[in-house]
């Protein structure tokens, strides 16, 4: 989770990612941020995210993003 928080803080350091649960719904992360985030996640966690994974419910909070990462790691194992 620390690696993910580091990536997110690189995008918007002013956001409290441990409590924020509307990253997409509140417009905190835009489409460019998502592209950057997906690339960083794939590189850092050695997972592949499909287009079907890139939906708001998977990216509205750090917890949701991390759950997606864990799911993809299990699928790739």
C-alpha positions as CSV (number, residue, x, y, z in Angstrom):
1,X,0.0,0.0,0.0
2,X,2.9,2.4,0.7
3,X,4.0,2.1,-2.9
4,X,0.5,3.0,-4.1
5,X,0.3,5.9,-1.8
6,X,3.6,7.2,-3.0
7,X,2.3,7.0,-6.6
8,X,-0.9,8.8,-5.7
9,X,1.0,11.5,-3.7
10,X,3.1,12.1,-6.8
11,X,-0.1,13.0,-8.7
12,X,-1.8,15.2,-6.1
13,X,0.1,15.6,-2.9
14,X,-2.6,17.8,-1.4
15,X,-5.1,14.9,-1.2
16,X,-5.5,12.6,1.9
17,X,-5.6,9.3,0.1
18,X,-6.1,7.3,3.3
19,X,-9.6,8.9,3.8
20,X,-10.7,10.1,0.4
21,X,-13.3,7.8,-1.3
22,X,-14.4,10.0,-4.2
23,X,-11.2,10.3,-6.3
24,X,-13.1,9.9,-9.6
25,X,-16.6,11.0,-8.5
26,X,-15.2,14.3,-7.0
27,X,-13.0,14.9,-10.1
28,X,-9.8,14.7,-8.1
29,X,-8.3,12.3,-10.7
30,X,-8.8,13.2,-14.3
31,X,-8.3,11.0,-17.4
32,X,-4.6,12.0,-17.7
33,X,-4.1,11.1,-14.0
34,X,-5.7,7.7,-14.6
35,X,-3.5,7.0,-17.6
36,X,-0.4,7.9,-15.5
37,X,-1.7,5.9,-12.5
38,X,-2.4,2.8,-14.6
39,X,1.1,2.9,-16.1
40,X,2.7,3.3,-12.7
41,X,0.7,0.5,-11.2
42,X,1.6,-1.9,-14.0
43,X,5.3,-1.0,-13.7
44,X,5.5,-1.0,-9.9
45,X,3.3,-4.0,-9.1
46,X,4.0,-6.1,-12.3
47,X,0.3,-6.5,-13.1
48,X,-1.7,-5.9,-16.3
49,X,-4.8,-3.8,-16.1
50,X,-7.4,-4.3,-18.8
51,X,-9.8,-1.7,-20.1
52,X,-12.5,-3.5,-18.2
53,X,-10.6,-2.8,-14.9
54,X,-10.6,1.0,-15.5
55,X,-14.0,1.9,-14.1
56,X,-14.7,4.5,-11.4
57,X,-15.5,2.0,-8.6
58,X,-11.9,0.6,-8.9
59,X,-10.3,4.0,-8.7
60,X,-12.5,6.1,-6.2
61,X,-10.2,5.3,-3.3
62,X,-6.7,4.1,-2.5
63,X,-8.3,1.0,-0.9
64,X,-10.3,0.2,-4.0
65,X,-7.2,0.6,-6.2
66,X,-5.1,-1.6,-3.9
67,X,-7.9,-4.2,-3.9
68,X,-7.7,-4.2,-7.7
69,X,-4.0,-4.6,-7.6
70,X,-4.2,-7.5,-5.2
71,X,-6.9,-9.2,-7.4
72,X,-4.7,-8.8,-10.5
73,X,-1.7,-10.2,-8.7
74,X,-3.7,-13.3,-7.7
75,X,-4.9,-13.7,-11.2
76,X,-1.4,-13.4,-12.6
77,X,0.1,-15.9,-10.1
